[in-house]
């Protein structure tokens, strides 16, 4: 399923600080795009120096209806690059590399593959990952 933990993510429960981050992102999306999102899973990614996340997306091909619509990443402690990949009909292998900074968030369609480049810092890189559905 979309919540399988084969990627070594850490499942995160609700906490006041996480609720504040989710409320901020939800309010931003509602104001910018006019729809409301609810989280269906929340994980943390923690990478030591040189570590990265496995390329993936969050769609369960056997349960598309219950898969998330959007994925958010909130960067608790990060100063690296996120890579998002997509295909545009015949134009395969498209990707976008964006710098990420502590305190920022990024949102993308959950069917897009993504990964972080290896952590260059001596300290841990920490990001929260929210998988959300439109209500």
C-alpha positions as CSV (number, residue, x, y, z in Angstrom):
1,X,0.0,0.0,0.0
2,X,1.0,3.7,-0.1
3,X,1.9,3.5,3.6
4,X,4.4,0.6,3.3
5,X,7.6,1.5,5.0
6,X,10.1,-0.2,2.7
7,X,11.8,3.2,2.3
8,X,12.9,3.5,6.0
9,X,10.7,6.4,6.7
10,X,9.6,7.0,10.3
11,X,5.9,7.0,10.9
12,X,4.9,10.1,12.8
13,X,1.9,10.6,15.0
14,X,0.0,13.8,15.5
15,X,1.8,16.4,17.7
16,X,1.0,20.1,18.2
17,X,3.9,21.2,16.1
18,X,3.1,18.8,13.2
19,X,-0.6,20.0,13.4
20,X,0.6,23.6,13.1
21,X,2.6,22.7,10.0
22,X,-0.3,20.8,8.4
23,X,-2.7,23.6,9.2
24,X,-0.4,26.2,7.6
25,X,-0.1,24.1,4.4
26,X,-3.8,23.3,4.3
27,X,-4.7,27.0,4.6
28,X,-2.1,27.9,1.9
29,X,-3.6,25.4,-0.5
30,X,-7.2,26.4,0.3
31,X,-6.3,30.1,-0.3
32,X,-4.2,29.5,-3.5
33,X,-6.1,26.7,-5.2
34,X,-9.6,26.6,-3.5
35,X,-9.7,23.0,-2.3
36,X,-9.1,21.4,1.1
37,X,-6.6,18.6,1.9
38,X,-6.6,16.1,4.7
39,X,-3.5,14.1,5.7
40,X,-3.8,10.3,5.2
41,X,-0.2,9.5,6.4
42,X,2.7,11.4,7.9
43,X,6.3,10.3,7.9
44,X,9.7,11.7,8.7
45,X,12.8,11.2,6.6
46,X,16.1,11.4,8.4
47,X,19.3,11.2,6.4
48,X,22.9,11.2,7.7
49,X,25.7,12.6,5.6
50,X,25.8,10.9,2.2
51,X,22.4,9.3,2.6
52,X,19.4,9.8,0.3
53,X,15.9,8.6,-0.2
54,X,15.0,5.9,-2.7
55,X,13.2,7.3,-5.8
56,X,9.5,6.7,-5.5
57,X,5.9,8.0,-5.7
58,X,3.0,7.5,-3.3
59,X,0.4,5.9,-5.6
60,X,-0.7,2.3,-4.8
61,X,-1.5,0.8,-8.2
62,X,-3.8,-1.7,-6.5
63,X,-5.7,0.9,-4.6
64,X,-5.7,4.1,-6.6
65,X,-8.9,5.4,-5.0
66,X,-7.3,5.4,-1.5
67,X,-3.9,6.7,-2.7
68,X,-3.0,10.3,-1.9
69,X,-3.6,13.1,-4.3
70,X,-0.8,15.4,-3.2
71,X,2.5,14.9,-1.3
72,X,4.0,17.7,0.8
73,X,7.5,17.9,2.1
74,X,8.3,20.3,5.0
75,X,12.0,20.7,5.6
76,X,12.7,20.7,9.3
77,X,16.5,20.8,8.8
78,X,17.6,20.7,5.2
79,X,19.8,22.6,2.8
80,X,19.9,20.4,-0.3
81,X,18.1,19.6,-3.5
82,X,14.8,17.8,-4.3
83,X,14.4,16.1,-7.7
84,X,10.9,15.5,-9.1
85,X,10.5,13.5,-12.3
86,X,7.6,13.2,-14.8
87,X,6.9,12.2,-18.4
88,X,5.3,14.4,-21.0
89,X,3.9,12.0,-23.6
90,X,6.9,11.4,-25.9
91,X,9.2,13.6,-23.8
92,X,10.3,11.0,-21.3
93,X,12.7,11.5,-18.4
94,X,11.8,15.1,-17.6
95,X,12.9,16.3,-14.2
96,X,13.1,19.4,-12.1
97,X,15.7,20.0,-9.4
98,X,14.9,22.5,-6.8
99,X,16.9,23.8,-3.8
100,X,15.2,23.2,-0.4
101,X,15.7,25.1,2.8
102,X,14.8,24.7,6.4
103,X,11.3,26.0,7.1
104,X,10.0,25.7,3.5
105,X,7.6,23.2,2.0
106,X,7.0,21.8,-1.4
107,X,3.8,20.2,-2.8
108,X,3.5,17.9,-5.9
109,X,1.1,15.3,-7.3
110,X,1.6,12.0,-5.5
111,X,2.0,10.1,-8.8
112,X,5.3,11.9,-9.6
113,X,8.5,10.2,-8.7
114,X,10.9,12.1,-6.5
115,X,14.0,11.8,-4.4
116,X,16.5,13.9,-2.5
117,X,20.1,14.3,-3.6
118,X,22.6,12.9,-1.0
119,X,22.9,14.9,2.2
120,X,26.1,17.0,2.0
121,X,26.0,18.2,5.6
122,X,27.7,16.6,8.6
123,X,24.4,16.9,10.5
124,X,21.2,15.0,9.9
125,X,18.8,16.2,7.2
126,X,15.2,16.0,8.5
127,X,12.0,16.4,6.4
128,X,8.3,15.7,7.2
129,X,6.3,14.0,4.5
130,X,2.6,14.5,4.3
131,X,0.4,12.4,2.0
132,X,-2.9,14.1,1.5
133,X,-6.3,13.6,-0.3
134,X,-8.6,16.3,-1.5
135,X,-11.9,16.5,0.3
